[in-house]
Amino acid sequence: IGVRQRSPSAAAQSSASNEPECSRRSSASDAHSASSASPPPFLHHSELPPSCELLLPSPVDPAGLPPLGAPPPFSSAAMRAAAAKLPQAVPEEEALGAALAAAIYSCRLTPPAPPPPPGARSAADALAAGAADAAMCEVLAACDGLSASNEMRQSAHTPLWCVKALLDTPPQLGMFELLATAASRGDGGQRRVGGREFGELLHMWQLLKLASLFAPDGAWCGVGGAARRTPGYLPDFILELAGTRCERPTLLRLREQLQLLQRDGPPISGEALGALPSLPPHLRGTMIACLHVLCRIEGAIAPLSDKASLRSFLEEHALLDALDAEWYVDAGEGKEKGCKGRELRPQYEQAVNRPKPKKKGKKAE
């Protein structure tokens, strides 16, 4: 590990000092831990002074390639920035897996990819998504070498998979525009969104499994208070991990969207979907997620636990007939038939669910 000083004056002070490297690291670690937010206590590590940058390793041949078998260069600052967002309440195995993801994602694993086509997304965000894809393969190899537990393996793989999916453009459907328009009619709404942003909010809600971080009454309880949370789904950590590589405006937008989705909302029962007789069965989960997002945009907290309450809510927002006409080719003319025997528009023939990562865990020994 080499140490490069970022300023000439700091370099002169370092070269003039006869203090051993290990003692300099120890004193810097004490100063850093007292002045900054720390990750879980079992993840404390020695720090170099802020004026130093770790280099692993420096290129040594004319082609600029590292020595054979040497680890790739990495950014210790990016690794620490992401790891600092790990909640104190997470179990040790989950925290170790997430820290491994942060360390590997901070490495320069592959050469830069060509810029994306116009209109897809920014070049920086495309590169960040590509880096997450490459890091997932390295994380699994590292877990194999460590004989890691299933919990640690999942906690290392899931955040990187979520980063890649968050930086991808989610599909856009006409029903998102209808729901976004309906949200602007609510009395408690504090902001207006378009169909594209509604799709992004739904994508984040499903992708990060935010429903599992709310109490049964709809109140936000977070990672520490969630009783049925899946390891690796750490929203604040995942966003910070993405922010170490994506564009700053992208990170700010993701943070704003997460803050909106963390609002308290109403409990929503699947039995209430009887108020939508024309709802295709494979869209039931998507519709419940859409209702959660809609209620948080406009600040609604009244429970939607039965057909009567949901029907009243949908009528108030002029969604009953509009959704039926959006889903079916007959544009709502056969709504009295429900969903049987009617032709869906092509974009609604498949479930609009969040993408699911492939299971990479080891079998129990």
N, C-alpha and C positions, 0 to 999 in steps of 0.2 A: 504494500500500500504506500503510495507516494503522497506527499503533502505539497501542494502548490499554493504559495501565498498570492493573494489577489491584488496586493499593492506592493510597490518597491520598498516602502518604509517598513511594512510588516515583514517582508522577506529579509531585510537587513537585521531586524530585531531577532528573527528566528535563527539566522545564521550565527549571530553573535552570542546567542544563549548557549550555555553549556548544560542546561537542565535536561535530564533524560526525557525521551519521548513519552514513556509511560507516566511520569509524574505530571507532564503538561496535560496529557489526556485526562488524568484523574482530577486535577484542579478545574479543568474546563467542564468536566461532567458535573461537579458540585455546583458551579455557578449556573450552568444551564438548567439543572433540575429545580433550582430555587426560583428561577425567573420565568418559566414557561409552563404551559399546561402539559401535563405528563400523561402518557398512555398508562394502561394497567401496570401495577407495580412489578409484575414479573417480566415486563418487557423493557425495563430500564437498561440502557447501554451507555458505554463511554462515548463522549462527544469531543470533537475537536473544536477549537475556537471558531467563531463565526467567520473569521477572515481566512479560514483554510478550506480547501476543497479536496475531497478524496479523489484520487485517480487510480483506476484499476483497469488495465495498466497503461503506461504510456507507449505509443507506437515505437517500434525499435527498428523496423526495416523500411527501405525506400517506398514500398507499396502502402505503408501506413497500417500494416496488419499487426495485431498484438502477438506476443510470443505464443508458440504452440501450447495449448492446454491452459492458457491464462483465462481468467474470467473476463467478461466484457466490461467496458466502462459503465459506471453508474453514477447517479446523482444522489448523494446522501441527503441533500436538502429536500428533494422531492420525496424520498422515502420517509423522512421524519415528519414532513408536513402531512402526509396521508395517515401515518401511524398515530399522530397526535389526536386524530378524530375517533379513535377506537374508544368505545364506552368503557368505563370502569367495571360495569356489571357483567361483561361477557366472560364465559368460562375460559380457562387457560388454553385448552386445545383450539377453541375458536379464535382466540386472540393470536395465538402463534401462527395459525393458518393465514389469518388476515395480514399479519406482519410479513409473512413470507411473500404474499401477493404484492404488497407494497414494495418490498425489496427487489423482486424480479421485474416488476413493471417499471421501476426506475432505471433498469439497465437498457443499454442500446444493443438490442439483440439482432436486428436486421437492418440492411441498408434502407434509406428512405424510399418510399413507394412513389410512383408518379402521381401527380395531382388528380383529383376526381373530375369527372365531366362537369361542365357548367350546370348549376342548378341543383346538384345533388347535395352537397354540403361543403364546408370549407376544407381546404387542403390540410390545415392543422388538425381538424377534427377527424378527417379520414386517416391521417397518420396515427392519431391517438387510438382510434378503433383498431387499426392494423397492429399496433404495438400490443394492445390487450389480447388480440388473437394469438400473436406469437408468444406472449407471456403465459397463456394458458397451457401451451404444450410444455414449456419449461417448468411450470409449477407442478404438473403431473409427474414429470421426470424426477424433480426434486423430492416429491412425496414418495415416489417409489424407492429412491435411494435412502430416504429416512425411515422407511417402513412406517409411514405416518398412519394414524388412526383415520377412520372414515370421517370423523368430525373435523379433524384438521385438514384433510384432503378437500372436503366440501367447502370449508371456510376459506381455503386458498383459491379454489377454482371459481366459486360463485361470484365474488366481487368483480373479478376480471371479466367474466361473462356478462355481468350486468353493465359494466362500463362499455363494452363493445356494443351491446344492444341499445343503451341510452344514446350513444353517439350515432346510431343508424337512424334513418328517417322512417318513422312509423307509417303504416298505410293510412290513407285518408278515405273516409266514407261520407256519403251524403247525410247519414244520420248524425254525424258529429256536428255538422252545420246546424241541423235542426235543434240539437240539444244545446249548442252554444247560444243560439238565438233565444231559446226558452230560458236560459240562465239569466239573460239580460232583462227578462220580464219580472224577475223576483224582486220583492221589496227590500230584501236584506243584502243584495249583491253589492260588493265593494269594488268590483272591477269587471270589465267586459272582456270576453275572449271570443276569438273566431273559431271556425271549425278546425283549422289546422292546430291551434293551440289546445283545443279540447282533445284532439287526437293524441297530442303529446302528453297531456295530463293523464289520459286514460292509459297510455303506454307506460308511464311511470308508475301509476297506481298498481297495475297488474304485474309489471316487471319486478318491482321491489317488494311485492306481497305486503303492501301497506295495510290491507284489511286486517292482517294478523297482529298489528300493533295498536289496535283500538280495543277498548273494553266493550263488553256486550251492550252497554248503554250508549255507545258511540263516542265516548270520551277518549282522547289520545292518551296512551299509557307509555309509549316509547319502547325502546329495546329492553330496558331493564324491567319493565312491568308486564311485558308480553308473556302469556302463558303458553302459547302455541306457535312460537316463532321458529322458523327453520334456520339452522346455522348458516352463517355467511351473508344473510340478508341484513346488512347494516347500512341504512340509507345515508347517513351523514358521512360515514367512511367511504362509501362507494362514490359519492359525489366528489369528495376531496381527492380520491384516487384518480377520477377522471380529470379533475382540475389540474393535476400535475402535468398534463400533456395537452389538453384541449385548449381552445381559445378562451381568453378571459370572459368575453361576452357570453359564450356558451355556458360556462360555469355559473355565471350570475343568473342566467335564465333558469338553469336547473335548480339552483338554490331557491329562487323565487317560487318556482312551481312546487317544490317539495314543501316549502313553508305553507303554501295554500292548501295542499293536500293533508297537512297535519292538523288542520282545524277540526274541532269537534263536529260530528255529524250525527244523523239519526240512525238508529238500528233499522235494518231493512231485512225483511223476511222473504224467503223464496215463495212462501204461500201467497204473498201479496201480488205476485206476477199473474195470478188469475185475472187481474184487471186488464190484462193484455191478451185476450183470447187468440189473437192472430200472431203472437210472438212465436217464431220458430223455436223448437226445443233446443237446438244447438246454439242459440243465441241467448239463452237464459242467463248464463254466467256473465256474458258481456253486458247484458242489460242491467244486471245488479251493479256491476262495476261502474257503468255509466251513471246510474242514479247516485252512487256515492260521490262521484266527481261533481255532478250537477249540484247536489246539495251543498257541497263545500265551496263551490264557486259563489253561490248566492247566500251562504250562511244559514241554510235551513237545518233545523234540528228536530222537527216534529217527527215522531216515529212513523215509519211506513211498514206496519206489521201485518196489515190485512188488505183484502181486495178493495174495501171501501176507501181506506185512507190513500192508497196508491191511485185509485181511479180519480179521486178528488184532486190529487196532486197533478196528475197528467192532464186533466181537463183544465185546471187553472193555468197550465203552461201550454195549452193548445197542442198537445203531443199525441193524443189518442189516434185521431184520424191521420195526422201528418206522418207518423211512424209507419202505419199500415200502408199508406200510399208509397212510402219510400222503399219498403221491403219487397213489394210484390209488383209483378209486371202489369197487373190489371189496374195499378194506381189506386187501389182502395175500393174498387167497385164491388169486389167480392168479400168485403170485410165481415159480412154477416156469417160467412162460412168458417170463420176462424182461420186456421192455417192448413186445414186438410184440403188436398186436391188443388192447391193454388201454386202457381209458378213463381219462385223467388227470382229476384234479379241476380245476375251472375255473381256480383260482389258479395252477396249475402248467403251464398250456397254453402260456404264453409264457416266454421266457427271463427270468430274474431278474438281469439284468446292470446294471452301473452306467450311469447316464445318460451320454450322450456329447455334448459340445458340437459345434455345427455348425462346420464349417470356415470360417474367416473370412479366411484368408491371401490375400495377393496372388499372382497368377501370376508366375513368374519372368520377368524381362525379358531 
